[in-house]
Every structure is written in structure tokens, then in C-alpha cells.
């Protein structure tokens, strides 16, 4: 059988009648349209609005506002949540604007332990463990702070130490972002402990504790006093 004849004979079997051929073409067109519609919907859903958002980044300039800044100043008197600080003593170390020698809460042994731990973390690099101002970075060339044991600082009110930790003083920067207010007071209380320990006498120790103190002193290396120990 010739190829041309075979082909002619097979066409009716594959495509059926002429009407069936038209239906197949219509179906193909419908499938094509549906596919194109699906692709269009997918492309429409791939917009970059969630990736390229219509917003300003921090400190990005803008010509929308007269001052050229995109960020807006808070309304005067705005207070961040949890930052309403009405207790003047607790958050400034002052009362009626005057630095005072008192603490905003009773200082317990737990507070002193916490104060020592925070002091050892943040203060010893400059002030050393005993408060003489000969910390490790001072030994490496940083300006030496005054000793806590000079008369001026022995007479300074507790609020002074809190204020210095809050605002900084001289070469010392503010620790307000590093040490929370209550811990600043605990550090100030521990500084008082260092001052008392350095300048105390045996008679200042309760009689029931003097034996322990004497025993501890005897165990220390020769030439090291109690006031110089850590």
C-alpha cells in the first residue's frame, strides 16, 4: 500500500468526521486560553509589594515633609511604655533637684551581692576590685579615675554615684544603657561597702565576727591588708 493512500485512510480513523476535527480545534483553543489565563494570574500574584514595600527606612530623607526628614518627632510629653519615671530619687538620685545621701529602697544582703556582681562586671576595668582606680585598662594607659577612698568621695552622697553612672563624668561615659536603675543603686551601695572596709577598724566589726576576721587576716599573704584584698 502506498504511503499517501495509507495516510488518507487513517485520517478518518484518528480525527473522525469533519465535525469532530472542528471540536478538537475548539478544545485546543480553549485549553490554550485557560493556560494563558493561569499564567497571567500567576504573574499578577508575583508582584514585589511585600519585598519592595512603600515605606521609609530609618533616617531616609523625603521631600514630603518640610524639614526633609521621614521620621517624625514624638508628641511633646510622650513616654515609652514602661518608662514613666515619676520617682525622682529612684531615677535621678535627687530630691527636689538636690543630690541626696539616701537610697530609694532598703538595701539588703542580696542587694549588696548583686551590687558586687555588677560592680565586678562594669566597674573593675577602671576602678579595680577595691576601688582605688588602678584597674586593668588604667594600667594599659587609660586615664586613672580618682580612688573611692579619697575624702571627697567618702563624703559624697550616694546619689552622686548613681548620677555619675547615669550621666557619665569626665572620661567615663554613661552606663544608663548597660545598667538598669535599681542595679546602679546596688552598685552605689557596694561602693559604700568598699569605702567602709578600707577605712574601718577592728572595733567596727561585731564582736561575734572578729574571730573570723582575725583568722582570715592571718591566712593572707604577708604585706596584704584586709582593705587591699578582693
TORKOL-4160 file (C-alpha; in steps of 0.2 Angstrom, whole numbers, padded with zeros to 4 digits, m for minus):
230
<pt num="1" X="0000" Y="0000" Z="0000"/>
<pt num="2" X="0007" Y="0017" Z="m0004"/>
<pt num="3" X="0011" Y="0029" Z="0010"/>
<pt num="4" X="m0001" Y="0043" Z="0003"/>
<pt num="5" X="m0016" Y="0031" Z="0002"/>
<pt num="6" X="m0012" Y="0024" Z="0020"/>
<pt num="7" X="m0012" Y="0042" Z="0027"/>
<pt num="8" X="m0028" Y="0046" Z="0018"/>
<pt num="9" X="m0036" Y="0030" Z="0025"/>
<pt num="10" X="m0030" Y="0034" Z="0043"/>
<pt num="11" X="m0036" Y="0052" Z="0045"/>
<pt num="12" X="m0054" Y="0047" Z="0047"/>
<pt num="13" X="m0050" Y="0035" Z="0060"/>
<pt num="14" X="m0039" Y="0047" Z="0070"/>
<pt num="15" X="m0049" Y="0063" Z="0069"/>
<pt num="16" X="m0066" Y="0056" Z="0065"/>
<pt num="17" X="m0078" Y="0066" Z="0054"/>
<pt num="18" X="m0076" Y="0084" Z="0049"/>
<pt num="19" X="m0086" Y="0090" Z="0064"/>
<pt num="20" X="m0075" Y="0081" Z="0076"/>
<pt num="21" X="m0060" Y="0090" Z="0069"/>
<pt num="22" X="m0068" Y="0107" Z="0072"/>
<pt num="23" X="m0072" Y="0101" Z="0090"/>
<pt num="24" X="m0054" Y="0096" Z="0093"/>
<pt num="25" X="m0048" Y="0113" Z="0087"/>
<pt num="26" X="m0060" Y="0122" Z="0098"/>
<pt num="27" X="m0055" Y="0112" Z="0113"/>
<pt num="28" X="m0036" Y="0116" Z="0109"/>
<pt num="29" X="m0040" Y="0134" Z="0108"/>
<pt num="30" X="m0050" Y="0133" Z="0125"/>
<pt num="31" X="m0035" Y="0124" Z="0133"/>
<pt num="32" X="m0023" Y="0137" Z="0126"/>
<pt num="33" X="m0034" Y="0152" Z="0133"/>
<pt num="34" X="m0035" Y="0143" Z="0150"/>
<pt num="35" X="m0016" Y="0141" Z="0151"/>
<pt num="36" X="m0013" Y="0159" Z="0146"/>
<pt num="37" X="m0026" Y="0165" Z="0159"/>
<pt num="38" X="m0017" Y="0154" Z="0173"/>
<pt num="39" X="0000" Y="0161" Z="0168"/>
<pt num="40" X="m0007" Y="0179" Z="0169"/>
<pt num="41" X="m0014" Y="0176" Z="0186"/>
<pt num="42" X="0002" Y="0168" Z="0192"/>
<pt num="43" X="0012" Y="0183" Z="0185"/>
<pt num="44" X="0000" Y="0195" Z="0193"/>
<pt num="45" X="0002" Y="0186" Z="0210"/>
<pt num="46" X="0021" Y="0188" Z="0209"/>
<pt num="47" X="0021" Y="0207" Z="0212"/>
<pt num="48" X="0035" Y="0213" Z="0223"/>
<pt num="49" X="0025" Y="0224" Z="0235"/>
<pt num="50" X="0030" Y="0213" Z="0250"/>
<pt num="51" X="0048" Y="0214" Z="0245"/>
<pt num="52" X="0049" Y="0232" Z="0240"/>
<pt num="53" X="0037" Y="0240" Z="0252"/>
<pt num="54" X="0032" Y="0258" Z="0250"/>
<pt num="55" X="0040" Y="0263" Z="0266"/>
<pt num="56" X="0054" Y="0274" Z="0273"/>
<pt num="57" X="0070" Y="0266" Z="0280"/>
<pt num="58" X="0077" Y="0274" Z="0296"/>
<pt num="59" X="0084" Y="0292" Z="0293"/>
<pt num="60" X="0079" Y="0291" Z="0275"/>
<pt num="61" X="0076" Y="0308" Z="0268"/>
<pt num="62" X="0060" Y="0314" Z="0260"/>
<pt num="63" X="0053" Y="0329" Z="0252"/>
<pt num="64" X="0035" Y="0325" Z="0259"/>
<pt num="65" X="0039" Y="0335" Z="0275"/>
<pt num="66" X="0046" Y="0352" Z="0276"/>
<pt num="67" X="0061" Y="0348" Z="0286"/>
<pt num="68" X="0066" Y="0334" Z="0274"/>
<pt num="69" X="0066" Y="0320" Z="0287"/>
<pt num="70" X="0055" Y="0305" Z="0285"/>
<pt num="71" X="0054" Y="0301" Z="0304"/>
<pt num="72" X="0043" Y="0312" Z="0315"/>
<pt num="73" X="0047" Y="0319" Z="0332"/>
<pt num="74" X="0036" Y="0312" Z="0346"/>
<pt num="75" X="0022" Y="0322" Z="0353"/>
<pt num="76" X="0029" Y="0333" Z="0367"/>
<pt num="77" X="0027" Y="0323" Z="0384"/>
<pt num="78" X="0027" Y="0306" Z="0375"/>
<pt num="79" X="0033" Y="0292" Z="0387"/>
<pt num="80" X="0038" Y="0275" Z="0380"/>
<pt num="81" X="0028" Y="0260" Z="0388"/>
<pt num="82" X="0036" Y="0256" Z="0405"/>
<pt num="83" X="0047" Y="0272" Z="0405"/>
<pt num="84" X="0035" Y="0283" Z="0416"/>
<pt num="85" X="0048" Y="0288" Z="0429"/>
<pt num="86" X="0039" Y="0299" Z="0442"/>
<pt num="87" X="0051" Y="0294" Z="0456"/>
<pt num="88" X="0064" Y="0307" Z="0456"/>
<pt num="89" X="0075" Y="0299" Z="0469"/>
<pt num="90" X="0074" Y="0282" Z="0460"/>
<pt num="91" X="0078" Y="0289" Z="0443"/>
<pt num="92" X="0089" Y="0304" Z="0446"/>
<pt num="93" X="0097" Y="0302" Z="0463"/>
<pt num="94" X="0090" Y="0318" Z="0468"/>
<pt num="95" X="0075" Y="0325" Z="0479"/>
<pt num="96" X="0069" Y="0342" Z="0474"/>
<pt num="97" X="0083" Y="0344" Z="0462"/>
<pt num="98" X="0096" Y="0341" Z="0476"/>
<pt num="99" X="0108" Y="0326" Z="0476"/>
<pt num="100" X="0104" Y="0316" Z="0492"/>
<pt num="101" X="0113" Y="0303" Z="0503"/>
<pt num="102" X="0099" Y="0290" Z="0503"/>
<pt num="103" X="0093" Y="0275" Z="0494"/>
<pt num="104" X="0076" Y="0273" Z="0486"/>
<pt num="105" X="0073" Y="0256" Z="0493"/>
<pt num="106" X="0080" Y="0246" Z="0508"/>
<pt num="107" X="0097" Y="0238" Z="0504"/>
<pt num="108" X="0098" Y="0220" Z="0509"/>
<pt num="109" X="0112" Y="0207" Z="0509"/>
<pt num="110" X="0105" Y="0201" Z="0492"/>
<pt num="111" X="0106" Y="0219" Z="0485"/>
<pt num="112" X="0124" Y="0220" Z="0491"/>
<pt num="113" X="0128" Y="0204" Z="0482"/>
<pt num="114" X="0120" Y="0209" Z="0466"/>
<pt num="115" X="0129" Y="0226" Z="0468"/>
<pt num="116" X="0146" Y="0217" Z="0470"/>
<pt num="117" X="0142" Y="0206" Z="0455"/>
<pt num="118" X="0138" Y="0221" Z="0444"/>
<pt num="119" X="0152" Y="0231" Z="0450"/>
<pt num="120" X="0164" Y="0217" Z="0446"/>
<pt num="121" X="0157" Y="0217" Z="0428"/>
<pt num="122" X="0156" Y="0235" Z="0424"/>
<pt num="123" X="0167" Y="0245" Z="0436"/>
<pt num="124" X="0183" Y="0235" Z="0439"/>
<pt num="125" X="0191" Y="0238" Z="0422"/>
<pt num="126" X="0194" Y="0256" Z="0428"/>
<pt num="127" X="0191" Y="0256" Z="0447"/>
<pt num="128" X="0199" Y="0239" Z="0451"/>
<pt num="129" X="0191" Y="0227" Z="0464"/>
<pt num="130" X="0195" Y="0238" Z="0479"/>
<pt num="131" X="0190" Y="0255" Z="0471"/>
<pt num="132" X="0207" Y="0263" Z="0471"/>
<pt num="133" X="0206" Y="0267" Z="0452"/>
<pt num="134" X="0220" Y="0256" Z="0446"/>
<pt num="135" X="0210" Y="0244" Z="0435"/>
<pt num="136" X="0217" Y="0234" Z="0421"/>
<pt num="137" X="0214" Y="0247" Z="0407"/>
<pt num="138" X="0221" Y="0261" Z="0418"/>
<pt num="139" X="0237" Y="0250" Z="0419"/>
<pt num="140" X="0236" Y="0250" Z="0400"/>
<pt num="141" X="0236" Y="0269" Z="0398"/>
<pt num="142" X="0218" Y="0274" Z="0401"/>
<pt num="143" X="0216" Y="0290" Z="0412"/>
<pt num="144" X="0215" Y="0285" Z="0430"/>
<pt num="145" X="0199" Y="0289" Z="0440"/>
<pt num="146" X="0200" Y="0295" Z="0457"/>
<pt num="147" X="0200" Y="0282" Z="0471"/>
<pt num="148" X="0184" Y="0280" Z="0480"/>
<pt num="149" X="0194" Y="0281" Z="0496"/>
<pt num="150" X="0199" Y="0299" Z="0495"/>
<pt num="151" X="0190" Y="0311" Z="0507"/>
<pt num="152" X="0179" Y="0320" Z="0494"/>
<pt num="153" X="0171" Y="0303" Z="0488"/>
<pt num="154" X="0170" Y="0296" Z="0505"/>
<pt num="155" X="0159" Y="0312" Z="0509"/>
<pt num="156" X="0150" Y="0311" Z="0493"/>
<pt num="157" X="0131" Y="0307" Z="0494"/>
<pt num="158" X="0125" Y="0290" Z="0487"/>
<pt num="159" X="0115" Y="0300" Z="0474"/>
<pt num="160" X="0132" Y="0306" Z="0467"/>
<pt num="161" X="0137" Y="0289" Z="0462"/>
<pt num="162" X="0121" Y="0285" Z="0454"/>
<pt num="163" X="0121" Y="0301" Z="0445"/>
<pt num="164" X="0138" Y="0298" Z="0438"/>
<pt num="165" X="0134" Y="0280" Z="0432"/>
<pt num="166" X="0118" Y="0288" Z="0424"/>
<pt num="167" X="0126" Y="0303" Z="0415"/>
<pt num="168" X="0144" Y="0299" Z="0414"/>
<pt num="169" X="0158" Y="0310" Z="0421"/>
<pt num="170" X="0174" Y="0316" Z="0414"/>
<pt num="171" X="0182" Y="0302" Z="0404"/>
<pt num="172" X="0168" Y="0290" Z="0410"/>
<pt num="173" X="0153" Y="0288" Z="0398"/>
<pt num="174" X="0136" Y="0285" Z="0404"/>
<pt num="175" X="0131" Y="0267" Z="0409"/>
<pt num="176" X="0112" Y="0270" Z="0408"/>
<pt num="177" X="0110" Y="0259" Z="0393"/>
<pt num="178" X="0120" Y="0245" Z="0401"/>
<pt num="179" X="0115" Y="0245" Z="0420"/>
<pt num="180" X="0097" Y="0247" Z="0425"/>
<pt num="181" X="0092" Y="0260" Z="0438"/>
<pt num="182" X="0090" Y="0248" Z="0453"/>
<pt num="183" X="0107" Y="0240" Z="0449"/>
<pt num="184" X="0115" Y="0257" Z="0449"/>
<pt num="185" X="0109" Y="0260" Z="0466"/>
<pt num="186" X="0115" Y="0242" Z="0471"/>
<pt num="187" X="0132" Y="0247" Z="0464"/>
<pt num="188" X="0132" Y="0263" Z="0474"/>
<pt num="189" X="0128" Y="0253" Z="0490"/>
<pt num="190" X="0143" Y="0241" Z="0486"/>
<pt num="191" X="0154" Y="0256" Z="0484"/>
<pt num="192" X="0150" Y="0261" Z="0501"/>
<pt num="193" X="0155" Y="0244" Z="0507"/>
<pt num="194" X="0172" Y="0246" Z="0499"/>
<pt num="195" X="0174" Y="0263" Z="0507"/>
<pt num="196" X="0169" Y="0256" Z="0524"/>
<pt num="197" X="0180" Y="0241" Z="0523"/>
<pt num="198" X="0195" Y="0251" Z="0518"/>
<pt num="199" X="0193" Y="0264" Z="0532"/>
<pt num="200" X="0186" Y="0253" Z="0546"/>
<pt num="201" X="0194" Y="0247" Z="0562"/>
<pt num="202" X="0193" Y="0231" Z="0571"/>
<pt num="203" X="0181" Y="0239" Z="0584"/>
<pt num="204" X="0168" Y="0242" Z="0570"/>
<pt num="205" X="0166" Y="0223" Z="0567"/>
<pt num="206" X="0153" Y="0215" Z="0579"/>
<pt num="207" X="0162" Y="0205" Z="0592"/>
<pt num="208" X="0154" Y="0189" Z="0586"/>
<pt num="209" X="0163" Y="0191" Z="0569"/>
<pt num="210" X="0180" Y="0197" Z="0575"/>
<pt num="211" X="0187" Y="0179" Z="0577"/>
<pt num="212" X="0183" Y="0175" Z="0559"/>
<pt num="213" X="0191" Y="0192" Z="0553"/>
<pt num="214" X="0207" Y="0188" Z="0563"/>
<pt num="215" X="0208" Y="0171" Z="0556"/>
<pt num="216" X="0206" Y="0177" Z="0538"/>
<pt num="217" X="0219" Y="0191" Z="0540"/>
<pt num="218" X="0231" Y="0178" Z="0547"/>
<pt num="219" X="0229" Y="0167" Z="0531"/>
<pt num="220" X="0233" Y="0181" Z="0519"/>
<pt num="221" X="0250" Y="0184" Z="0511"/>
<pt num="222" X="0262" Y="0194" Z="0521"/>
<pt num="223" X="0260" Y="0213" Z="0517"/>
<pt num="224" X="0242" Y="0212" Z="0511"/>
<pt num="225" X="0230" Y="0221" Z="0522"/>
<pt num="226" X="0211" Y="0217" Z="0523"/>
<pt num="227" X="0207" Y="0234" Z="0514"/>
<pt num="228" X="0218" Y="0228" Z="0499"/>
<pt num="229" X="0210" Y="0211" Z="0497"/>
<pt num="230" X="0197" Y="0207" Z="0484"/>
